[in-house]
Amino acid sequence: MSNSIKHIAIITCCTDDWGGSEELWAQSAPLLLQRGYKVSVYKKQFNFSHPAVVQARNKGLRLISFKPDKNGIAPKAFNKIRNYFVKRTNPIQYNNEHVRELGLLLHKDQPDMVLINQAINFDGLGYAYQCLLQNIPYSIISHKAVDFFWPQPAERPYMTEVWKRAVKCFFVSEQNRRITEEQFGLRLPEASVIWNPVKFNRSIVPFPESKTVYNFACIGRFFVIDKGQDILIRILSREPWKSRPVQVTFIGGGPDEKALKDLAGLLDVKNVVFLNYQFNVMKLWETHHALILPSRSEGMPLVTIEAMAIGRPVIVTTAGGHTEIIQNGINGFIGEATEKALPKPWKMHGTTGTSGARLVKMLTLI
């Protein structure tokens, strides 16, 4: 990194209190502090009581919420001057209050480099455009790309320019990079693929013994458009899976939690459990036999890599970068995100490893 860079700003677009897309900056930023850089992290609204946020602050990170003040405590005259400045410099994004507030913070703090930490591949480009207008160098990292969700036509021109002018563009899978280039109709020669850090060192957790029920963990935000938990509930509502000794634990939080519980009730699915996020991942895997992810879209799921690292079989879809790390029937099971296609790969034999062999036997013989 250039010796002229002293202040690094990170803008995170995650709308939840915390998520997988936060792990990269949360583990990288303290290393930058140790090397003498000033690091500021901006987010619409930090939940300063969340354990991961508390930990980040305790490490010395400067965390700033830029959600606009709804109480109107700023003087009206100041607001008029502020809005005039923003409208002149950024008419495209003038009506987005969050972008407006973030632009003012950047103008005040004047960072030397900005990292735009996107949850998907264009939800932070309005922030990057502020950097472009203020001549602040920036790089972009995208933690997901969705092939059925494209940028709005009116926003494509400035977004395309933002991609072209970025110092670097980072993606968590080749699939996400390809989708982004196709959606914007350009090649990104400055693009690289990087992975999020795994929370723990490789350490095999003994496979749980079970003579009655096999426990599958489905870990992820309760957001069916991406995570597809509804697919799995429909599979479990039908024979032969309805009567098999399988229990799925849905672990997470999000807007579709009640909808998923209602769906399970409607379809009379008894063998599911809903839990909040579990911070002790190792403890979770002491009682669960396999990971199952019916995702419709992904980046490179940390939960998949973590499950594989501790010796658990994974049953996943072709979403995101799964096809880049999984060979069906060798180190996991992989299929399309539909009710008919997802169970088919589970019938494959030849899985290596004791735990995988046990899972194959359970899936094909019971």
N, C-alpha and C positions, 0 to 999 in steps of 0.2 A: 504494500500500500504506500502511496506517495507520502513523503515526509511533510508535504505542505498541508495534509489533511489533519486537522486537530479535533474537529467536532463532527461526529457522525449521527445522523438522525435516522430513526427507523419509524416508518408509518405502517401500523398493522391494521388490516381491514377485517379481522375476525369479528363477527357480530355477537358471538357468545362471550361469556366471561373468560373462557379459555378454550383452546382447541389444539388439534395436532399441528395446525399451521403456526402456532405460537412457539413451538419447541425450538425451532432453529434459531430465532433471534434470542430467545431466553437463555440458551446455552452458549451462544456466540458472543453476545454483548459483554458478559463479565470478562471474557478473554481480552476484548478490546480495552476495557477499563484497566486491566492489569498492564497493558502496553502503553498506558498513558493517554488514551483518547478520552474525550468527553463524549458520552453517549446519551441521547435523548430518545425516548420512545413515545410516539403519539398514537392515540386511539380515540375513537369517538367517545367512549365511556369506559374507563377502567373500573372494575369492581375491586376496590382496594382491600376488601376482606377475603378475597379468594386466596387460597393457600399459595398458588403459583405466583400470583401477583405480589403477595407479601414477601415471598422468597426473592423475587426479582428486586424489590425495593431494598431488601436487607443486603443485597449484594452491591448496592450503591447506584442502581440505575435510576435515572431521572424519568419518571413516568408522568405523562401529561394527557389529560382528557381534553378533547377539543369540541365536545358537544356544546352547541350554542346555549347561552343563558336564556332560558325562557321567562325569567322573572323581570327582565328588562332593567337591570340595575345600572347598565351603562348609560351615560347621558345621551339624550336624543341627538344632540349636536355631533357627538363622537360617532354615533351610528351612521349619521348621514355622510360624514366625511369618509368613514370606513367603506360604506357601500359605494360611494362615488369612486374611490380608489380601485376597489375590486371590479366594479363594472367596466372601468376603463381598461384595466389590465387583463381581464379574463371574462369577456362577455358570454362565452359559451357555457361556462360553469357558474354564472352569476346566480342562478336560481337554486343552486345546491348549497344550502346553508353550511353543511359540514365542510365542503371543499372551501367555501369562503373563509370560514374560521381557521382552517388549517393553513390556508395561504397567508393569512395575517401572522400566524405564529412563525411560519418559515421566514417571512419578511423581517420579523423581530429578532429571531434567533440566529439567522444567517449561518446554517450549517455548511460544512465544506463538502459533505457527501450525504445523499439520502438513499436509503434502501426502502423501496416500496414492497411491503410484504402482503401480497394479494392472496385472498382465500380462493378465488378463481382467477381466470386469466385476463379479466379486464375490470374488476370491481375497484381497483385502485388507480386506474389510469387518469382519472380526474385529478388526483393528488399529484401524480407525476407531471401532469400538464402545468400545475402550479410551479413545480421546480423548473420546467422548461421555460416558462415565462419570466422567472426570476434568475435565470442563468445559473441555477444550482445543479451540479452534476448529480445524476441519479442512476441507480440500477433497479431492476425489477425482478422479483421472484414470484412465481405463480405456483400455488400448491394444488391446483386442480384446473382441469379444462373440461368443458361439457360439450359434446358434439351436437346436442339438440338445443343449446342456449347460445345464441349469437349476439354480438353487439348491435345496438340499434343503428339503423342507417344514418341518422342525423349525427351520431357520435363517432362514426367510423373515421372521418377525416382527421380529427385531432388525435384520436387514439392511434391511428396508423403513424402519425408523425411522432408521437410519444415513443412508440416501439423503435422507430428508426434512430432516434436521438439518444437512446439509453446507452450508458457506458457498457453495461452487461445485462443480459437477460438470462435468468436462471429458471429451470423447471425441475420437477421432482421425478419426471419420467419422460422417455422419448415419445410416448403416446401423447402426452400433454403438449409437448413441443410441436408435434406434427399437427395436432388439432388447431393450435394457435396460429401457426403459419398459414394453414388453409383458410381459417376464418378471416384473416386479415389480408390474404393474398400476397404475402411477402415472405422472403427468406430472412432469417435472423442469424447472420454470420457470427454475431457476438454472443450467441446463446450457448449455454452449458447445462448439463443435467447433473444435479446434485441430490443427495438423499438427506432426509432429516436424521438427526442423531437418535440412536436407540438409547433408552433411559438407563439400561443396565448392561453390564458385560455379559457375554455369552455364558450361561450357566444352566445346565439341563435340570429341569424340575421333574422329579420322578412321576411317571404316568400313574394317575389315580387308579386304584383297583376298584372294580365295580362288577357285581354280579346281578344287579337289578336294573340300574338306570345309567345311561351314558349322558353326560352333561356337555352340551355344546355352548360356547360363549359367542354371542353376537354383539360385538363392541362397536359403538358408534353413535353419532348424534341421531336422535329420533326425528328424522327428516326424510320422508319416504321418497321424495323426488331424487335424492342422491343415494340414500342408504338402502332402500328397497326392502325394509323389514316386512312390508305387506306381502311380498312374494313368498317369504319364508312361512308366514302365518297361513297362507293359502295352501302351501305344500303340506303343512302339518295338519290341516283340516281334512285331508283325504287319506284313504287307505292306499298303501299299507302303513304310511307313516303315522296315521292317527292312533293306531293301536300298538306301535312299537315302543320299546322302553327307552325313549329319547326325551330329554328335557332341554329346551333352549332357554338360556338366560340372556335377555336383552339388557345390555348395560350401557347407560348413557343418560341423556337428557335432551330436551328440545321441544319444538312446537307441536310435534305430532304424537306425543306420548299418549294423550287421551284417545286420539283417533286409533292408534294401534291397539290399545286395550279394548276399545269398543269393537274393533274388528275381530279380535280374538274371542270376545264374548259372543258376538253375532254368529261366528262360525263354530262355536263350541270347542275351541282349542284349549285343552286343559293343561297341556305339558309345556307351558311357557311361564317365565318369571320375569318381572321387570325390576331392575335395580338402578340406583343412581350411579354416577361415575365412581369407579374404584381407583384410588390412588396407589394402593399396594398391589401392583400387577403380579408380582411373584406369588403372593398369597392367593390371588384369584385362580392361578393355574394349578394350584395344589388340589383343586376340587373339580376342574374342568378338563375334559378329554381332548377337545378339538375346538378350533376357531371356525366359525361359519359367517361369511359376509355375502349377502345377496345384493351387493351394491349395483346401482345403475350407472354411477359415475364416481370416479376416484382420482387421486393424484398417484401417490405411492404410499399406501396405508401403513402407518407405523405399527398398527396392531398386527398386521400380517407378518411383518419382519420380526417383531418381538415374539410372536407365537412360534415362529420357525426357529428363532434363536434359542428358545428354551426347550425345544424338542416336541412341539405339538403339531399334529397334522392340521392343514388348513384346507377349507372348502370355500372357494371364492369364485367370483365372476371374472370375466375378461375386462372389466372396467379398469381404467387407469393403467398403471405399470405392472399389473399382475402377470401378464404374459411374458414380461421381461425377466421375471425371477422364478416362475413356476412352470414345471413340466408336468403335464397331467399324468397322474399315476406314478410319478417318480418322487417328487418332493411335495406333492399336494394334489388337490383335485380342482379343476377349473372348468367352468361352463358359462353359457350365456345367462343373462339376468332375466330369465323367464321361468314360469312355474313348471313348464314341461322340460326345458333344457337343463336347468340347474341340477336336478338329481341324477341325471344320466352319468356324468363322470364318476360318481361315487361307486359305480359298479365295476370300475377298473380294478384289475389285480396287478401285482408286481410292485406295490409300494415298498420301498426299502425302509428298514428300521422296525424295531419291535412295536413301538406305539402305532406306526402307520399300518403294520400288519394286523394289529388288533382292531384298528378302526375299519379296515377293509372287511375283516371277518364280521364285525358287528353290522356294517352297512349292507352286506350282501347275503348274510345267512339268517339273520333274525327275522 
